[in-house]
Amino acid sequence: MPEAERTQSYITELRRGSLVLAALGALRKPHYGYALLQVLQDKGIAIEANTLYPLLRRLESQGLLTSRWDTSETRPHKFYCISDNGKSVMTSLLDEWDKMSDQIAAICKEETP
Amino acid sequence: MPEAERTQSYITELRRGSLVLAALGALRKPHYGYALLQVLQDKGIAIEANTLYPLLRRLESQGLLTSRWDTSETRPHKFYCISDNGKSVMTSLLDEWDKMSDQIAAICKEETP
């Protein structure tokens, strides 16, 4: 595998775990799938529809999101919003994220003797 | 799946991607496998030997680590150290990490309207 491609695959691995956290965080405000995609992309999270949509369905089936259909427009949209369970998972993941950031900084940024 | 177990599985997913970064960072100084495990655990990275050792072999086979045998002790130890390629991947991953941290903070910590 060429060097750049390998680096990219590690970056993808690094980002993967944070997608749930990003989706939960963004859905503290209700969004339908495509709008959420735009919100995440605007914040620099380059996630694809075919990754995000199954993730939303999974999070809903796990009770971390709620959903409702908005049929007031010509085309109905399914709006997702974080649930109370989702908020509690998000809080745990954010705590973990902060801990990891400190650990990574301690390991990778300290001077080597 | 019970709630606590689900949260734990997301935490594991979150941590998984950062293990390569942590291992590369810690191996700016040479360590053999078990000593590296201790270093990481001391820093709060709860990685198991049966996750770390295959990871080290993979990173070496990809040219991100170098290794040498130290046979001066009764039991020979294989010491790993980050390579120049590994340093360049580590720098890219660290940049990405910092970007992700800013994005996660922007998405999950900002006030919802």
gemmi code that builds the backbone of each chain (N, CA, C; Angstrom):
import gemmi

chains = {
    "A": [
        ("MET", (0.856, -1.200, 0.000), (0.000, 0.000, 0.000), (0.892, 1.251, 0.000)),
        ("PRO", (0.644, 2.209, -0.894), (1.492, 3.415, -0.896), (1.338, 4.165, 0.436)),
        ("GLU", (2.392, 4.911, 0.781), (2.461, 5.605, 2.070), (1.240, 6.499, 2.327)),
        ("ALA", (0.875, 7.308, 1.339), (-0.221, 8.265, 1.536), (-1.534, 7.537, 1.805)),
        ("GLU", (-1.712, 6.424, 1.100), (-2.936, 5.641, 1.247), (-2.985, 5.009, 2.640)),
        ("ARG", (-1.833, 4.535, 3.105), (-1.769, 3.934, 4.447), (-2.099, 4.974, 5.510)),
        ("THR", (-1.473, 6.145, 5.384), (-1.772, 7.220, 6.341), (-3.266, 7.500, 6.333)),
        ("GLN", (-3.847, 7.565, 5.135), (-5.272, 7.856, 5.023), (-6.117, 6.783, 5.711)),
        ("SER", (-5.696, 5.534, 5.595), (-6.497, 4.471, 6.211), (-6.418, 4.561, 7.741)),
        ("TYR", (-5.271, 4.992, 8.263), (-5.182, 5.195, 9.717), (-6.009, 6.403, 10.152)),
        ("ILE", (-6.025, 7.433, 9.326), (-6.854, 8.608, 9.653), (-8.329, 8.201, 9.679)),
        ("THR", (-8.733, 7.386, 8.705), (-10.127, 6.916, 8.662), (-10.461, 6.137, 9.922)),
        ("GLU", (-9.533, 5.272, 10.346), (-9.729, 4.485, 11.559), (-9.859, 5.398, 12.781)),
        ("LEU", (-9.020, 6.426, 12.787), (-9.033, 7.389, 13.891), (-10.375, 8.116, 13.952)),
        ("ARG", (-10.885, 8.508, 12.788), (-12.129, 9.283, 12.744), (-13.349, 8.420, 13.030)),
        ("ARG", (-13.300, 7.137, 12.650), (-14.496, 6.299, 12.698), (-15.176, 6.334, 14.068)),
        ("GLY", (-14.364, 6.139, 15.109), (-14.920, 6.068, 16.451), (-15.573, 7.352, 16.913)),
        ("SER", (-15.177, 8.471, 16.296), (-15.715, 9.750, 16.754), (-17.011, 10.128, 16.041)),
        ("LEU", (-17.400, 9.343, 15.037), (-18.596, 9.705, 14.267), (-19.867, 9.625, 15.110)),
        ("VAL", (-19.951, 8.584, 15.950), (-21.127, 8.446, 16.824), (-21.227, 9.675, 17.727)),
        ("LEU", (-20.096, 10.053, 18.289), (-20.070, 11.217, 19.176), (-20.506, 12.482, 18.431)),
        ("ALA", (-19.978, 12.670, 17.233), (-20.336, 13.853, 16.444), (-21.827, 13.844, 16.088)),
        ("ALA", (-22.339, 12.680, 15.687), (-23.755, 12.591, 15.311), (-24.646, 12.879, 16.513)),
        ("LEU", (-24.316, 12.293, 17.657), (-25.118, 12.532, 18.862), (-25.083, 14.016, 19.239)),
        ("GLY", (-23.888, 14.595, 19.181), (-23.751, 16.003, 19.554), (-24.578, 16.911, 18.653)),
        ("ALA", (-24.511, 16.651, 17.351), (-25.233, 17.503, 16.400), (-26.740, 17.321, 16.532)),
        ("LEU", (-27.160, 16.139, 16.990), (-28.601, 15.868, 17.093), (-29.177, 16.280, 18.450)),
        ("ARG", (-28.434, 17.087, 19.194), (-29.071, 17.755, 20.326), (-30.133, 18.709, 19.769)),
        ("LYS", (-29.970, 19.057, 18.490), (-30.986, 19.810, 17.757), (-31.508, 18.869, 16.669)),
        ("PRO", (-32.825, 18.752, 16.478), (-33.350, 17.797, 15.498), (-32.926, 18.154, 14.061)),
        ("HIS", (-32.567, 17.134, 13.315), (-32.239, 17.295, 11.898), (-32.719, 16.073, 11.155)),
        ("TYR", (-33.052, 16.229, 9.885), (-33.236, 15.039, 9.061), (-31.892, 14.692, 8.439)),
        ("GLY", (-31.799, 13.466, 7.934), (-30.519, 12.917, 7.502), (-29.651, 13.841, 6.661)),
        ("TYR", (-30.239, 14.355, 5.574), (-29.413, 15.141, 4.658), (-28.950, 16.445, 5.306)),
        ("ALA", (-29.842, 17.042, 6.100), (-29.472, 18.293, 6.782), (-28.344, 18.048, 7.783)),
        ("LEU", (-28.403, 16.908, 8.473), (-27.343, 16.557, 9.422), (-26.003, 16.366, 8.704)),
        ("LEU", (-26.089, 15.719, 7.544), (-24.890, 15.529, 6.714), (-24.239, 16.884, 6.433)),
        ("GLN", (-25.064, 17.860, 6.089), (-24.565, 19.209, 5.783), (-23.943, 19.852, 7.028)),
        ("VAL", (-24.631, 19.703, 8.170), (-24.117, 20.286, 9.417), (-22.733, 19.708, 9.718)),
        ("LEU", (-22.633, 18.370, 9.625), (-21.358, 17.718, 9.948), (-20.280, 18.138, 8.947)),
        ("GLN", (-20.638, 18.159, 7.684), (-19.647, 18.543, 6.672), (-19.203, 19.996, 6.863)),
        ("ASP", (-20.149, 20.858, 7.233), (-19.795, 22.259, 7.506), (-18.794, 22.374, 8.648)),
        ("LYS", (-18.878, 21.434, 9.594), (-17.950, 21.458, 10.732), (-16.662, 20.713, 10.416)),
        ("GLY", (-16.531, 20.213, 9.196), (-15.287, 19.556, 8.801), (-15.306, 18.044, 8.931)),
        ("ILE", (-16.465, 17.465, 9.304), (-16.558, 16.009, 9.433), (-17.016, 15.444, 8.085)),
        ("ALA", (-16.068, 14.906, 7.329), (-16.373, 14.449, 5.973), (-16.973, 13.049, 6.024)),
        ("ILE", (-18.252, 12.962, 6.335), (-18.917, 11.664, 6.410), (-19.810, 11.520, 5.179)),
        ("GLU", (-19.917, 10.283, 4.689), (-20.725, 10.034, 3.491), (-22.142, 9.633, 3.903)),
        ("ALA", (-23.099, 9.902, 3.028), (-24.494, 9.526, 3.298), (-24.607, 8.022, 3.595)),
        ("ASN", (-23.893, 7.213, 2.828), (-24.037, 5.768, 3.024), (-23.321, 5.250, 4.277)),
        ("THR", (-22.630, 6.133, 4.979), (-22.126, 5.809, 6.322), (-23.079, 6.381, 7.371)),
        ("LEU", (-23.530, 7.608, 7.133), (-24.347, 8.298, 8.139), (-25.738, 7.683, 8.297)),
        ("TYR", (-26.409, 7.396, 7.176), (-27.807, 6.960, 7.290), (-27.954, 5.633, 8.051)),
        ("PRO", (-27.136, 4.627, 7.739), (-27.222, 3.399, 8.550), (-26.874, 3.653, 10.026)),
        ("LEU", (-25.938, 4.570, 10.263), (-25.567, 4.902, 11.644), (-26.768, 5.487, 12.385)),
        ("LEU", (-27.506, 6.365, 11.722), (-28.696, 6.963, 12.356), (-29.719, 5.887, 12.696)),
        ("ARG", (-29.933, 4.965, 11.749), (-30.904, 3.896, 12.004), (-30.453, 3.013, 13.177)),
        ("ARG", (-29.156, 2.739, 13.219), (-28.629, 1.923, 14.323), (-28.811, 2.638, 15.659)),
        ("LEU", (-28.452, 3.925, 15.691), (-28.560, 4.677, 16.952), (-30.021, 4.770, 17.394)),
        ("GLU", (-30.924, 4.893, 16.420), (-32.345, 4.931, 16.776), (-32.787, 3.571, 17.342)),
        ("SER", (-32.369, 2.487, 16.668), (-32.796, 1.152, 17.129), (-32.231, 0.849, 18.515)),
        ("GLN", (-31.131, 1.525, 18.854), (-30.540, 1.326, 20.187), (-31.123, 2.284, 21.224)),
        ("GLY", (-32.059, 3.103, 20.785), (-32.718, 4.009, 21.725), (-31.917, 5.261, 22.050)),
        ("LEU", (-30.860, 5.530, 21.262), (-30.048, 6.723, 21.539), (-30.571, 7.940, 20.780)),
        ("LEU", (-31.408, 7.685, 19.794), (-32.076, 8.760, 19.043), (-33.575, 8.486, 19.037)),
        ("THR", (-34.350, 9.555, 18.943), (-35.774, 9.419, 18.650), (-35.987, 9.981, 17.246)),
        ("SER", (-37.113, 9.675, 16.649), (-37.372, 10.239, 15.318), (-38.857, 10.577, 15.177)),
        ("ARG", (-39.125, 11.508, 14.302), (-40.524, 11.795, 13.949), (-40.549, 12.240, 12.494)),
        ("TRP", (-41.647, 11.948, 11.822), (-41.796, 12.348, 10.431), (-42.402, 13.737, 10.362)),
        ("ASP", (-41.795, 14.585, 9.567), (-42.390, 15.884, 9.270), (-42.957, 15.802, 7.847)),
        ("THR", (-44.273, 15.865, 7.772), (-44.926, 15.705, 6.454), (-45.485, 17.038, 5.962)),
        ("SER", (-45.024, 18.142, 6.590), (-45.580, 19.447, 6.213), (-45.034, 19.942, 4.870)),
        ("GLU", (-43.894, 19.389, 4.463), (-43.333, 19.762, 3.157), (-43.816, 18.772, 2.092)),
        ("THR", (-43.592, 19.115, 0.832), (-43.986, 18.219, -0.253), (-43.399, 16.828, -0.037)),
        ("ARG", (-42.101, 16.835, 0.327), (-41.449, 15.550, 0.556), (-41.284, 15.337, 2.052)),
        ("PRO", (-41.835, 14.243, 2.593), (-41.715, 14.033, 4.040), (-40.255, 13.789, 4.454)),
        ("HIS", (-39.916, 14.303, 5.615), (-38.563, 14.137, 6.136), (-38.620, 13.485, 7.512)),
        ("LYS", (-37.711, 12.550, 7.746), (-37.625, 11.919, 9.063), (-36.603, 12.692, 9.899)),
        ("PHE", (-37.086, 13.327, 10.939), (-36.209, 14.104, 11.823), (-35.740, 13.235, 12.982)),
        ("TYR", (-34.433, 13.308, 13.231), (-33.849, 12.585, 14.361), (-33.469, 13.580, 15.443)),
        ("CYS", (-33.560, 13.108, 16.685), (-33.121, 13.943, 17.810), (-32.526, 13.024, 18.883)),
        ("ILE", (-31.575, 13.520, 19.624), (-30.950, 12.698, 20.667), (-31.977, 12.400, 21.778)),
        ("SER", (-31.944, 11.205, 22.320), (-32.835, 10.824, 23.429), (-32.101, 11.046, 24.764)),
        ("ASP", (-32.791, 10.838, 25.865), (-32.125, 10.959, 27.169), (-31.005, 9.922, 27.307)),
        ("ASN", (-31.271, 8.697, 26.852), (-30.211, 7.682, 26.848), (-29.034, 8.127, 25.987)),
        ("GLY", (-29.370, 8.695, 24.833), (-28.329, 9.185, 23.928), (-27.486, 10.254, 24.595)),
        ("LYS", (-28.151, 11.142, 25.351), (-27.406, 12.210, 26.042), (-26.449, 11.619, 27.065)),
        ("SER", (-26.907, 10.552, 27.735), (-26.034, 9.968, 28.749), (-24.840, 9.271, 28.091)),
        ("VAL", (-25.079, 8.591, 26.950), (-23.956, 7.984, 26.211), (-23.008, 9.079, 25.701)),
        ("MET", (-23.580, 10.165, 25.190), (-22.754, 11.264, 24.678), (-21.859, 11.834, 25.769)),
        ("THR", (-22.410, 12.012, 26.951), (-21.619, 12.537, 28.066), (-20.458, 11.600, 28.406)),
        ("SER", (-20.750, 10.287, 28.428), (-19.680, 9.322, 28.715), (-18.593, 9.381, 27.634)),
        ("LEU", (-19.036, 9.476, 26.370), (-18.061, 9.491, 25.280), (-17.234, 10.779, 25.303)),
        ("LEU", (-17.869, 11.885, 25.663), (-17.126, 13.153, 25.736), (-16.079, 13.117, 26.848)),
        ("ASP", (-16.471, 12.541, 28.002), (-15.503, 12.390, 29.092), (-14.308, 11.569, 28.633)),
        ("GLU", (-14.643, 10.449, 27.934), (-13.606, 9.562, 27.440), (-12.711, 10.303, 26.433)),
        ("TRP", (-13.347, 11.083, 25.580), (-12.605, 11.845, 24.570), (-11.590, 12.777, 25.235)),
        ("ASP", (-12.037, 13.483, 26.277), (-11.143, 14.422, 26.958), (-9.977, 13.680, 27.619)),
        ("LYS", (-10.316, 12.517, 28.206), (-9.262, 11.709, 28.820), (-8.247, 11.265, 27.761)),
        ("MET", (-8.780, 10.766, 26.624), (-7.902, 10.309, 25.549), (-7.008, 11.437, 25.043)),
        ("SER", (-7.574, 12.636, 24.938), (-6.795, 13.776, 24.436), (-5.613, 14.057, 25.351)),
        ("ASP", (-5.869, 14.000, 26.663), (-4.780, 14.221, 27.612), (-3.722, 13.129, 27.488)),
        ("GLN", (-4.199, 11.874, 27.334), (-3.264, 10.748, 27.234), (-2.423, 10.849, 25.961)),
        ("ILE", (-3.092, 11.144, 24.849), (-2.366, 11.261, 23.581), (-1.327, 12.385, 23.672)),
        ("ALA", (-1.734, 13.501, 24.271), (-0.794, 14.618, 24.410), (0.394, 14.189, 25.268)),
        ("ALA", (0.107, 13.492, 26.367), (1.190, 13.071, 27.275), (2.145, 12.117, 26.573)),
        ("ILE", (1.584, 11.236, 25.734), (2.411, 10.203, 25.094), (3.146, 10.737, 23.869)),
        ("CYS", (2.454, 11.506, 23.052), (3.008, 11.871, 21.739), (3.693, 13.237, 21.717)),
        ("LYS", (3.388, 14.090, 22.695), (3.916, 15.447, 22.579), (5.027, 15.748, 23.581)),
        ("GLU", (5.184, 14.830, 24.571), (6.242, 15.097, 25.552), (7.602, 14.879, 24.892)),
        ("GLU", (8.583, 15.583, 25.395), (9.952, 15.412, 24.912), (10.405, 13.976, 25.182)),
        ("THR", (11.099, 13.370, 24.219), (11.690, 12.068, 24.506), (13.057, 12.295, 25.154)),
        ("PRO", (13.345, 11.492, 26.167), (14.620, 11.719, 26.907), (15.822, 11.373, 26.018)),
    ],
    "B": [
        ("MET", (-28.780, -5.352, 24.325), (-27.522, -5.084, 25.051), (-27.806, -4.082, 26.179)),
        ("PRO", (-27.378, -4.370, 27.410), (-27.629, -3.415, 28.495), (-26.926, -2.086, 28.201)),
        ("GLU", (-27.483, -1.031, 28.773), (-27.008, 0.329, 28.502), (-25.497, 0.499, 28.765)),
        ("ALA", (-25.050, 0.006, 29.933), (-23.647, 0.213, 30.306), (-22.714, -0.490, 29.318)),
        ("GLU", (-23.160, -1.678, 28.880), (-22.359, -2.454, 27.943), (-22.284, -1.740, 26.583)),
        ("ARG", (-23.407, -1.173, 26.180), (-23.442, -0.428, 24.911), (-22.509, 0.770, 24.969)),
        ("THR", (-22.594, 1.518, 26.055), (-21.709, 2.682, 26.213), (-20.259, 2.214, 26.125)),
        ("GLN", (-19.957, 1.097, 26.815), (-18.591, 0.583, 26.802), (-18.151, 0.213, 25.391)),
        ("SER", (-19.066, -0.347, 24.603), (-18.673, -0.750, 23.249), (-18.384, 0.481, 22.376)),
        ("TYR", (-19.112, 1.571, 22.620), (-18.806, 2.807, 21.883), (-17.488, 3.429, 22.351)),
        ("ILE", (-17.233, 3.304, 23.650), (-15.950, 3.803, 24.164), (-14.793, 3.023, 23.536)),
        ("THR", (-14.967, 1.690, 23.446), (-13.932, 0.854, 22.836), (-13.691, 1.273, 21.381)),
        ("GLU", (-14.791, 1.525, 20.671), (-14.698, 1.957, 19.270), (-13.949, 3.292, 19.179)),
        ("LEU", (-14.272, 4.166, 20.141), (-13.639, 5.493, 20.171), (-12.135, 5.366, 20.401)),
        ("ARG", (-11.750, 4.469, 21.312), (-10.344, 4.318, 21.667), (-9.545, 3.601, 20.583)),
        ("ARG", (-10.211, 2.680, 19.854), (-9.486, 1.795, 18.961), (-8.582, 2.579, 17.993)),
        ("GLY", (-9.167, 3.599, 17.388), (-8.430, 4.353, 16.374), (-7.225, 5.087, 16.925)),
        ("SER", (-7.237, 5.353, 18.236), (-6.136, 6.135, 18.797), (-4.968, 5.263, 19.254)),
        ("LEU", (-5.162, 3.932, 19.206), (-4.105, 3.044, 19.716), (-2.837, 3.119, 18.874)),
        ("VAL", (-3.019, 3.194, 17.550), (-1.859, 3.293, 16.661), (-1.069, 4.549, 17.000)),
        ("LEU", (-1.809, 5.646, 17.178), (-1.167, 6.919, 17.513), (-0.415, 6.813, 18.839)),
        ("ALA", (-1.051, 6.221, 19.843), (-0.411, 6.080, 21.158), (0.840, 5.201, 21.060)),
        ("ALA", (0.731, 4.089, 20.313), (1.876, 3.178, 20.193), (3.040, 3.876, 19.482)),
        ("LEU", (2.728, 4.574, 18.383), (3.790, 5.273, 17.654), (4.444, 6.326, 18.547)),
        ("GLY", (3.619, 7.064, 19.277), (4.140, 8.122, 20.146), (5.057, 7.572, 21.225)),
        ("ALA", (4.630, 6.475, 21.844), (5.429, 5.897, 22.928), (6.723, 5.291, 22.396)),
        ("LEU", (6.700, 4.854, 21.122), (7.888, 4.205, 20.548), (8.859, 5.201, 19.913)),
        ("ARG", (8.686, 6.475, 20.202), (9.758, 7.423, 19.891), (10.976, 7.064, 20.746)),
        ("LYS", (10.699, 6.349, 21.812), (11.765, 5.747, 22.637), (11.612, 4.234, 22.492)),
        ("PRO", (12.720, 3.475, 22.257), (12.578, 2.028, 22.034), (12.050, 1.295, 23.279)),
        ("HIS", (11.167, 0.375, 23.054), (10.645, -0.480, 24.121), (10.432, -1.875, 23.557)),
        ("TYR", (10.533, -2.895, 24.403), (10.031, -4.202, 23.971), (8.577, -4.289, 24.377)),
        ("GLY", (7.885, -5.262, 23.798), (6.428, -5.337, 23.910), (5.872, -5.147, 25.303)),
        ("TYR", (6.368, -5.942, 26.237), (5.767, -5.900, 27.564), (6.028, -4.561, 28.253)),
        ("ALA", (7.226, -4.007, 28.026), (7.552, -2.711, 28.638), (6.647, -1.618, 28.054)),
        ("LEU", (6.377, -1.707, 26.746), (5.491, -0.730, 26.104), (4.081, -0.818, 26.696)),
        ("LEU", (3.638, -2.046, 26.900), (2.328, -2.269, 27.519), (2.249, -1.536, 28.859)),
        ("GLN", (3.313, -1.639, 29.639), (3.359, -0.971, 30.948), (3.316, 0.545, 30.789)),
        ("VAL", (4.117, 1.042, 29.832), (4.156, 2.495, 29.602), (2.755, 3.000, 29.259)),
        ("LEU", (2.092, 2.294, 28.336), (0.759, 2.729, 27.899), (-0.233, 2.636, 29.061)),
        ("GLN", (-0.159, 1.526, 29.800), (-1.093, 1.377, 30.926), (-0.843, 2.440, 31.991)),
        ("ASP", (0.423, 2.768, 32.215), (0.737, 3.835, 33.177), (0.119, 5.165, 32.755)),
        ("LYS", (0.000, 5.354, 31.446), (-0.575, 6.617, 30.941), (-2.093, 6.530, 30.843)),
        ("GLY", (-2.650, 5.392, 31.266), (-4.111, 5.279, 31.265), (-4.691, 4.606, 30.042)),
        ("ILE", (-3.830, 4.124, 29.118), (-4.314, 3.435, 27.916), (-4.420, 1.948, 28.239)),
        ("ALA", (-5.635, 1.488, 28.486), (-5.836, 0.102, 28.915), (-5.872, -0.820, 27.705)),
        ("ILE", (-4.706, -1.141, 27.177), (-4.617, -2.028, 26.009), (-4.146, -3.404, 26.483)),
        ("GLU", (-4.657, -4.449, 25.844), (-4.291, -5.819, 26.232), (-3.113, -6.292, 25.371)),
        ("ALA", (-2.339, -7.218, 25.939), (-1.202, -7.769, 25.192), (-1.653, -8.362, 23.853)),
        ("ASN", (-2.779, -9.064, 23.861), (-3.201, -9.708, 22.610), (-3.794, -8.725, 21.591)),
        ("THR", (-3.891, -7.454, 21.958), (-4.194, -6.405, 20.975), (-2.897, -5.716, 20.560)),
        ("LEU", (-2.046, -5.456, 21.547), (-0.828, -4.675, 21.273), (0.181, -5.442, 20.431)),
        ("TYR", (0.433, -6.707, 20.763), (1.508, -7.419, 20.071), (1.247, -7.589, 18.570)),
        ("PRO", (0.049, -7.990, 18.174), (-0.206, -8.042, 16.727), (-0.111, -6.659, 16.071)),
        ("LEU", (-0.526, -5.618, 16.817), (-0.429, -4.252, 16.278), (1.027, -3.887, 16.009)),
        ("LEU", (1.919, -4.251, 16.928), (3.343, -3.954, 16.746), (3.894, -4.673, 15.518)),
        ("ARG", (3.485, -5.950, 15.362), (3.968, -6.703, 14.191), (3.453, -6.077, 12.900)),
        ("ARG", (2.199, -5.631, 12.932), (1.622, -5.005, 11.738), (2.352, -3.697, 11.416)),
        ("LEU", (2.570, -2.869, 12.441), (3.234, -1.582, 12.210), (4.667, -1.799, 11.705)),
        ("GLU", (5.300, -2.857, 12.200), (6.650, -3.151, 11.719), (6.600, -3.603, 10.257)),
        ("SER", (5.640, -4.474, 9.939), (5.571, -4.989, 8.564), (5.224, -3.855, 7.584)),
        ("GLN", (4.599, -2.801, 8.099), (4.272, -1.654, 7.247), (5.403, -0.622, 7.211)),
        ("GLY", (6.476, -0.921, 7.914), (7.629, -0.022, 7.876), (7.494, 1.190, 8.783)),
        ("LEU", (6.525, 1.163, 9.694), (6.344, 2.315, 10.592), (7.155, 2.153, 11.873)),
        ("LEU", (7.575, 0.918, 12.115), (8.460, 0.634, 13.251), (9.673, -0.127, 12.750)),
        ("THR", (10.799, 0.027, 13.442), (11.948, -0.853, 13.236), (12.068, -1.713, 14.489)),
        ("SER", (12.814, -2.782, 14.394), (13.015, -3.601, 15.589), (14.434, -4.150, 15.624)),
        ("ARG", (14.869, -4.455, 16.805), (16.164, -5.145, 16.961), (16.067, -6.028, 18.203)),
        ("TRP", (16.802, -7.138, 18.178), (16.813, -8.039, 19.329), (17.899, -7.616, 20.295)),
        ("ASP", (17.555, -7.554, 21.556), (18.542, -7.356, 22.606), (18.724, -8.700, 23.298)),
        ("THR", (19.915, -9.272, 23.118), (20.160, -10.610, 23.676), (21.097, -10.539, 24.877)),
        ("SER", (21.283, -9.320, 25.410), (22.228, -9.163, 26.523), (21.663, -9.712, 27.837)),
        ("GLU", (20.337, -9.815, 27.927), (19.736, -10.394, 29.139), (19.537, -11.908, 28.938)),
        ("THR", (19.210, -12.592, 30.028), (18.973, -14.034, 29.951), (17.910, -14.333, 28.884)),
        ("ARG", (16.844, -13.533, 28.931), (15.781, -13.742, 27.958), (15.842, -12.643, 26.897)),
        ("PRO", (16.018, -13.019, 25.619), (16.124, -11.981, 24.592), (14.812, -11.198, 24.450)),
        ("HIS", (14.957, -9.914, 24.191), (13.787, -9.049, 24.017), (13.852, -8.373, 22.653)),
        ("LYS", (12.711, -8.303, 21.994), (12.646, -7.595, 20.712), (12.227, -6.150, 20.983)),
        ("PHE", (13.122, -5.229, 20.720), (12.840, -3.814, 20.946), (12.298, -3.186, 19.668)),
        ("TYR", (11.236, -2.431, 19.821), (10.650, -1.699, 18.694), (10.945, -0.216, 18.851)),
        ("CYS", (11.074, 0.464, 17.703), (11.260, 1.917, 17.722), (10.591, 2.506, 16.482)),
        ("ILE", (10.087, 3.693, 16.598), (9.407, 4.326, 15.455), (10.429, 4.600, 14.341)),
        ("SER", (10.019, 4.400, 13.086), (10.881, 4.685, 11.929), (10.593, 6.102, 11.426)),
        ("ASP", (11.360, 6.547, 10.438), (11.080, 7.870, 9.858), (9.689, 7.903, 9.228)),
        ("ASN", (9.328, 6.822, 8.530), (7.967, 6.742, 7.977), (6.925, 6.803, 9.088)),
        ("GLY", (7.209, 6.081, 10.172), (6.292, 6.082, 11.306), (6.124, 7.484, 11.879)),
        ("LYS", (7.246, 8.224, 11.939), (7.169, 9.599, 12.467), (6.284, 10.465, 11.592)),
        ("SER", (6.407, 10.241, 10.289), (5.596, 11.073, 9.396), (4.106, 10.713, 9.527)),
        ("VAL", (3.806, 9.407, 9.664), (2.404, 9.008, 9.892), (1.920, 9.564, 11.235)),
        ("MET", (2.767, 9.498, 12.252), (2.367, 10.003, 13.569), (2.033, 11.491, 13.502)),
        ("THR", (2.846, 12.247, 12.797), (2.586, 13.685, 12.668), (1.242, 13.937, 11.993)),
        ("SER", (0.966, 13.163, 10.926), (-0.327, 13.329, 10.241), (-1.489, 12.990, 11.167)),
        ("LEU", (-1.330, 11.903, 11.925), (-2.409, 11.480, 12.826), (-2.608, 12.498, 13.961)),
        ("LEU", (-1.512, 13.062, 14.437), (-1.630, 14.071, 15.500), (-2.354, 15.316, 14.998)),
        ("ASP", (-2.015, 15.740, 13.779), (-2.709, 16.891, 13.168), (-4.198, 16.608, 13.086)),
        ("GLU", (-4.504, 15.386, 12.619), (-5.899, 14.987, 12.467), (-6.585, 14.970, 13.824)),
        ("TRP", (-5.874, 14.464, 14.811), (-6.429, 14.390, 16.163), (-6.817, 15.793, 16.663)),
        ("ASP", (-5.908, 16.737, 16.471), (-6.179, 18.099, 16.943), (-7.380, 18.693, 16.205)),
        ("LYS", (-7.450, 18.420, 14.900), (-8.587, 18.909, 14.110), (-9.882, 18.295, 14.643)),
        ("MET", (-9.860, 16.967, 14.860), (-11.051, 16.275, 15.361), (-11.480, 16.828, 16.710)),
        ("SER", (-10.507, 17.123, 17.578), (-10.839, 17.644, 18.906), (-11.582, 18.964, 18.789)),
        ("ASP", (-11.103, 19.821, 17.889), (-11.785, 21.105, 17.682), (-13.197, 20.876, 17.143)),
        ("GLN", (-13.324, 19.934, 16.196), (-14.636, 19.670, 15.592), (-15.606, 19.104, 16.631)),
        ("ILE", (-15.137, 18.142, 17.411), (-15.992, 17.535, 18.438), (-16.433, 18.602, 19.447)),
        ("ALA", (-15.486, 19.447, 19.839), (-15.831, 20.507, 20.787), (-16.884, 21.430, 20.170)),
        ("ALA", (-16.698, 21.787, 18.905), (-17.643, 22.702, 18.247), (-19.023, 22.071, 18.154)),
        ("ILE", (-19.055, 20.772, 17.896), (-20.347, 20.104, 17.678), (-21.026, 19.739, 18.998)),
        ("CYS", (-20.264, 19.237, 19.946), (-20.878, 18.656, 21.156), (-20.922, 19.608, 22.332)),
        ("LYS", (-20.109, 20.654, 22.310), (-20.034, 21.479, 23.519), (-20.686, 22.840, 23.331)),
        ("GLU", (-20.982, 23.206, 22.082), (-21.614, 24.510, 21.891), (-23.053, 24.452, 22.400)),
        ("GLU", (-23.545, 25.611, 22.838), (-24.938, 25.710, 23.281), (-25.866, 25.391, 22.114)),
        ("THR", (-26.915, 24.624, 22.394), (-27.923, 24.432, 21.345), (-28.900, 25.600, 21.396)),
        ("PRO", (-29.300, 26.090, 20.243), (-30.198, 27.254, 20.223), (-31.577, 26.898, 20.778)),
    ],
}
model = gemmi.Model(1)
for chain_id, residues in chains.items():
    chain = gemmi.Chain(chain_id)
    for i, (resn, *xyz) in enumerate(residues, 1):
        res = gemmi.Residue()
        res.name, res.seqid = resn, gemmi.SeqId(i, " ")
        for name, pos in zip(("N", "CA", "C"), xyz):
            atom = gemmi.Atom()
            atom.name, atom.element = name, gemmi.Element(name[0])
            atom.pos, atom.b_iso = gemmi.Position(*pos), 0.0
            res.add_atom(atom)
        chain.add_residue(res)
    model.add_chain(chain)
structure = gemmi.Structure()
structure.add_model(model)
structure.setup_entities()
